[in-house]
Amino acid sequence: MPASAAEATTITSKTSSTVVVHTGEHLFKVVGHSLVTGSNTILTSETFRAGGHDRAIAYYPNGRVPRVDEQFTSVFLKLISPGEGEVRASYSFCLQDPEMPSTNKFIFGKTSCKFLFGGKGLGTSSFVSKADLATSGCLKDDCLVIKCTVEVYKVIREDEDSGNITVPPSNLSIDLSDLLESGLKADLTVNIGSSKSFKVHACLLSARSPVFEALLHYMYKDSLPAFMEETTEEATNMARHLLVAADRYAVERLKLMCESKLSKELDVKTVGFTLDLAEWYNCQRLKDCCLKYMARDFERLRDIKRTEGFEQLKKNHPLVVCDILDEVIDKLNQQAVITLPP
């Protein structure tokens, strides 16, 4: 070929794309439907996730827009969490037949809709008329079940020439599950009830659970971790959790060590919670310390009665109030001075 001749070069660009469908379904149950009488009442479901975004159902039992001819219920799907770019999805509403849950009635839906964060949502003001609803059979025991289905389509473009490297999803949970099933080099057995046990790895449990790590520290060193010697909220919380674990696994000396630490750190705000814990786990020594702390100062006792911990104590163990009263009476008897006649 002559040097001056043009050389033809073919450049091929290879691309591909994948459509991923994310589907979410939520059942919204309205109990006591006939009792909702307010004309502007809005009932909102718990949020549910579909396509990477949080959504919720907004239901108007008596309609969002007043009508003269016939009254309708209204239903809308709202976008709760903002997203990057445009959020589009297809959605549908229907009522479930209580007798046959697989049967759907009054289906309303739209495709490829744009959702706006913070708006009133997308749906219909004329979902089901009150007359049709009354004869539909969907109101079983005055309970209505609305089913919402959401489909989000995401197109993922894959450019072969872009140099992007696709990273596979993490398989750590699979590997750990296989390790648990195989029992390879397991160094601990956890018994559940009397019929089931697991061969497990102490190092993994200690890394995943701070409480178990502290429990293992005691098992090997017969002492509490160094940070628990400090007077901090973290140390006190760990003592509470560790006491429960010690009771569960019958490590009596550790349980007493936790009781001792908690008894030395009583104050107005925490004594109610601590006494509640002592009642749950039969910690008589700790209970006695709490009762004496409460009865030692009457002004302090008045402050304790106003705390959240004391309210929790009364709710869980109402009879313990009698124990507190007995302790107060003993305190008064000790302080009383009786002068006898000559």
C-alpha positions in Angstrom: 0.0 0.0 0.0 1.4 3.5 -0.9 2.6 5.6 2.0 0.1 8.4 1.1 -2.9 6.1 1.1 -5.4 6.5 4.0 -5.6 3.7 6.4 -9.1 2.7 7.6 -9.5 2.1 11.4 -12.6 0.5 12.9 -13.4 1.5 16.5 -16.0 -0.6 18.2 -17.6 0.6 21.4 -19.2 -2.1 23.5 -21.8 -1.3 26.1 -24.5 -3.1 28.0 -27.2 -2.3 30.4 -29.2 -4.2 33.0 -32.7 -3.6 34.3 -33.1 -4.3 38.0 -36.7 -4.5 39.4 -37.1 -3.7 43.1 -40.5 -4.7 44.4 -42.0 -3.7 47.8 -45.3 -4.7 49.3 -47.0 -3.4 52.5 -50.2 -4.3 54.2 -51.9 -1.5 56.1 -54.6 -2.6 58.5 -57.2 -0.2 59.9 -58.9 -1.6 63.0 -62.2 0.0 64.0 -62.8 1.6 60.6 -66.3 2.8 61.4 -65.1 4.7 64.5 -63.0 7.1 62.3 -65.5 10.0 61.9 -63.4 13.1 61.4 -63.8 14.6 58.0 -60.1 15.5 57.7 -58.7 12.4 59.3 -55.5 11.0 57.8 -54.2 7.6 58.8 -50.6 7.0 57.9 -48.9 3.6 57.8 -45.5 2.7 59.2 -42.7 3.4 56.6 -41.6 0.5 54.4 -38.7 0.3 52.0 -38.9 -0.3 48.3 -36.2 0.5 45.7 -33.9 2.1 48.2 -36.4 4.6 49.5 -38.8 4.8 52.5 -42.4 5.1 51.6 -45.7 5.3 53.5 -49.5 4.9 52.8 -51.7 7.9 53.6 -55.4 6.8 53.9 -58.4 9.2 54.2 -61.3 7.1 55.5 -63.7 9.9 54.8 -62.1 11.3 51.7 -59.4 13.9 51.1 -61.8 16.1 49.0 -65.4 16.6 50.1 -67.9 15.5 47.4 -71.6 16.3 47.1 -72.7 13.3 45.0 -71.1 10.4 46.8 -68.4 10.0 49.5 -65.2 8.2 48.7 -62.2 7.0 50.6 -58.8 8.3 49.4 -55.4 6.7 49.4 -52.0 8.0 48.5 -48.4 6.7 48.5 -45.9 9.2 49.9 -42.1 9.3 49.5 -40.6 9.6 53.0 -36.8 9.7 52.3 -35.2 12.0 49.6 -33.1 10.4 47.0 -30.5 11.4 44.4 -32.0 12.4 41.1 -35.5 11.5 40.0 -37.5 8.9 41.9 -39.9 7.0 39.6 -41.9 4.0 40.3 -45.1 2.1 39.5 -47.6 1.5 42.3 -51.0 0.0 42.9 -53.5 -0.1 45.8 -56.2 -2.7 46.5 -58.3 -4.1 49.3 -57.8 -7.6 50.6 -60.8 -9.9 51.2 -60.5 -11.2 54.8 -62.0 -14.5 53.8 -59.6 -15.0 50.8 -56.4 -12.9 51.3 -55.3 -13.9 47.8 -58.3 -12.1 46.3 -57.8 -8.4 45.7 -60.6 -5.9 45.2 -60.9 -2.3 43.9 -57.4 -2.3 42.3 -56.1 1.2 41.4 -52.6 1.7 40.0 -50.3 3.8 37.8 -47.0 3.1 36.0 -43.8 5.1 35.7 -44.8 7.9 38.1 -42.4 10.6 39.4 -42.5 10.9 43.2 -41.6 14.1 45.1 -40.1 14.1 48.6 -42.4 15.8 51.1 -45.4 16.1 48.8 -48.9 14.7 49.4 -48.0 11.6 47.4 -49.5 9.9 44.4 -52.8 8.1 44.5 -56.5 8.8 44.1 -59.1 10.8 45.9 -61.8 8.4 44.7 -60.5 5.1 45.8 -63.7 3.3 47.0 -67.1 4.8 47.6 -68.5 4.3 51.1 -71.5 2.5 49.6 -69.3 0.0 47.7 -67.1 -0.5 50.7 -70.1 -1.4 52.9 -71.2 -4.2 50.5 -67.7 -5.4 49.4 -67.2 -7.9 52.2 -63.7 -6.3 52.9 -64.8 -4.9 56.2 -64.5 -8.0 58.4 -65.0 -7.3 62.1 -64.8 -3.6 61.2 -61.2 -4.1 60.0 -59.9 -3.0 56.6 -56.7 -4.2 55.0 -55.1 -2.1 52.2 -52.3 -3.6 50.2 -49.8 -1.4 48.4 -47.4 -2.8 45.8 -44.5 -0.7 44.5 -42.2 -1.6 41.6 -39.0 0.5 41.0 -37.1 -0.1 37.8 -33.4 0.8 37.8 -31.3 0.7 34.6 -27.7 0.0 35.3 -25.4 0.9 32.4 -22.2 -1.2 32.0 -19.5 0.3 29.7 -17.0 -2.3 28.9 -14.5 0.3 27.8 -14.9 2.5 30.8 -12.4 0.7 33.0 -14.9 0.2 35.8 -14.2 -2.8 38.0 -17.2 -4.6 39.3 -16.8 -5.6 43.0 -18.9 -8.6 44.0 -21.0 -8.3 47.2 -19.5 -9.3 50.6 -19.6 -13.0 51.3 -18.5 -12.7 54.9 -21.8 -13.8 56.4 -21.7 -16.9 54.1 -18.2 -17.8 55.2 -19.0 -17.3 58.9 -22.1 -19.4 58.5 -20.1 -22.2 56.9 -17.6 -21.9 59.7 -20.3 -22.3 62.3 -21.9 -25.2 60.5 -18.6 -27.0 60.1 -17.4 -26.5 63.7 -13.8 -26.1 62.5 -11.5 -25.4 65.4 -14.4 -24.4 67.6 -13.3 -23.8 71.2 -16.6 -23.2 72.9 -20.0 -24.9 73.2 -23.2 -22.8 73.7 -26.1 -24.9 75.0 -29.7 -23.8 74.2 -32.1 -25.5 76.5 -31.5 -29.2 77.1 -31.6 -30.5 73.5 -29.5 -28.2 71.3 -26.0 -26.9 71.3 -23.6 -25.0 69.0 -19.8 -25.4 68.6 -18.6 -21.7 68.4 -15.5 -19.6 68.4 -14.8 -17.6 71.5 -12.6 -15.0 69.7 -15.5 -14.2 67.3 -18.1 -13.9 70.1 -15.9 -11.6 72.1 -15.3 -9.4 69.1 -19.0 -9.2 68.2 -20.2 -8.7 71.8 -18.6 -6.3 74.4 -20.5 -8.1 77.2 -19.2 -11.5 76.1 -15.7 -10.0 75.8 -15.9 -8.9 79.5 -17.3 -12.3 80.5 -14.3 -14.0 78.8 -11.9 -11.6 80.5 -13.3 -12.7 83.9 -13.2 -16.4 82.9 -9.5 -16.2 82.1 -8.3 -13.6 84.7 -10.9 -13.9 87.5 -11.2 -10.1 87.5 -13.2 -7.3 85.8 -11.8 -5.5 82.8 -9.7 -2.4 83.8 -12.3 0.1 82.4 -14.9 -1.3 84.8 -12.8 -0.1 87.8 -13.6 3.5 86.8 -16.7 5.4 87.9 -18.2 6.0 84.5 -21.6 5.5 82.9 -20.0 3.0 80.5 -18.6 0.9 83.4 -22.0 1.0 85.2 -23.9 -0.1 82.1 -21.5 -2.9 81.6 -21.9 -4.0 85.2 -25.7 -4.3 84.6 -25.3 -6.3 81.4 -22.6 -8.5 82.9 -24.7 -9.2 86.0 -27.4 -10.6 83.7 -24.9 -12.7 81.8 -23.4 -14.0 85.1 -26.9 -14.9 86.4 -27.6 -16.7 83.1 -24.5 -18.8 83.2 -24.4 -19.3 87.0 -21.1 -17.4 87.5 -21.9 -16.5 91.1 -18.6 -14.7 92.0 -18.9 -12.5 89.0 -22.5 -11.7 89.8 -21.5 -10.6 93.3 -18.7 -8.4 91.9 -21.2 -6.7 89.6 -23.6 -6.3 92.6 -20.8 -4.8 94.6 -19.9 -2.3 91.9 -23.5 -1.2 91.4 -24.1 -0.8 95.1 -21.2 1.7 95.3 -22.5 3.9 92.5 -26.1 4.5 93.6 -27.6 7.9 93.0 -31.0 9.5 92.9 -31.5 8.8 89.1 -30.2 5.3 89.0 -31.3 3.6 92.2 -34.8 2.8 90.9 -33.3 1.1 87.8 -30.8 -0.8 90.0 -33.5 -2.0 92.5 -35.6 -3.1 89.5 -32.6 -5.1 88.2 -32.0 -6.6 91.7 -35.6 -7.8 91.9 -35.5 -9.4 88.4 -32.3 -11.4 89.1 -32.7 -12.2 92.8 -29.8 -10.0 94.0 -30.8 -9.7 97.7 -27.6 -8.0 98.8 -27.9 -5.3 96.1 -31.6 -4.9 97.0 -30.8 -4.3 100.6 -28.2 -1.6 99.6 -30.8 0.1 97.4 -33.5 0.1 100.2 -31.0 1.5 102.8 -29.9 4.2 100.3 -33.6 5.2 99.7 -34.6 5.3 103.4 -31.4 7.1 104.6 -32.7 10.5 103.6 -36.3 11.5 103.3 -35.7 14.4 101.0 -33.7 12.1 98.8 -36.6 9.6 98.8 -39.0 12.3 97.6 -36.6 13.1 94.7 -36.2 9.4 93.8 -40.0 9.0 93.6 -40.0 11.5 90.7 -37.5 9.6 88.6 -38.1 7.4 85.6 -36.3 4.5 87.3 -38.8 4.6 90.2 -41.8 4.6 87.8 -40.3 1.5 86.1 -39.8 -0.2 89.4 -43.4 0.4 90.5 -44.6 -1.0 87.1 -42.5 -4.1 87.2 -42.5 -4.8 90.9 -45.3 -3.0 92.7 -44.9 -5.0 95.9 -41.3 -3.6 96.4 -42.9 -0.4 97.5 -43.9 -2.2 100.7 -40.3 -3.1 101.3 -39.3 0.5 100.9 -42.0 1.5 103.4 -40.7 -1.1 105.9 -37.2 0.2 105.6 -38.4 3.8 106.2 -40.3 2.6 109.3 -37.2 0.9 110.7 -35.3 4.0 110.1 -37.9 6.1 112.0 -37.9 3.6 114.9 -34.1 3.9 115.1 -34.4 7.7 115.3 -37.2 7.8 117.8 -36.3 8.7 121.4 -38.8 7.6 124.0 -38.6 9.2 127.5 -40.0 7.0 130.2 -41.4 8.4 133.4 -39.4 7.9 136.6 
